[in-house]
Amino acid sequence: NAGLGQSPSATTKSSTTKPSAETKPKATAADPMEVKASRSLRLAKTYLGFGKKETAISVLEGVVKKYPKTKAAKSAADELKKLKNPQAAKDSE
C-alpha cells in the first residue's frame, strides 16, 4: 500500500483502529427476547439429542408461549408439530 501514495505507518494505523459502534455487526445488538428464545430452542434440541422428548416438548411449548413473536417461536412450533404428530411431518415432506 505504500506504493499507492500512503506511508507504511498510515496503513498500519488504519488496520489497528477499533470499529465504531456504527460498524459493529448487528448481532451484538440482538433483541434480548430473540436471544432468550433461541437459547431455549437450543436447550430443547439438546434434550431431544439425549432422548428426553417430553422435556423437550415442555421447553418448546414454553418458547411458543413466552416469546410468541420471535423466529425461535416459529421454529419451536414447527418442531412441536413434528414431535406430536411424526406421521404428519413425514407426509408434508
Secondary structure, DSSP 8 states (H G I E B T S, - for coil): -GGGT--HHHHHHHHHS---GGGS-GGGG--HHHHHHHHHHHHHHHHHHTT-HHHHHHHHHHHHHH-TTSHHHHHHHHHHHHHH-HHHHHHT-
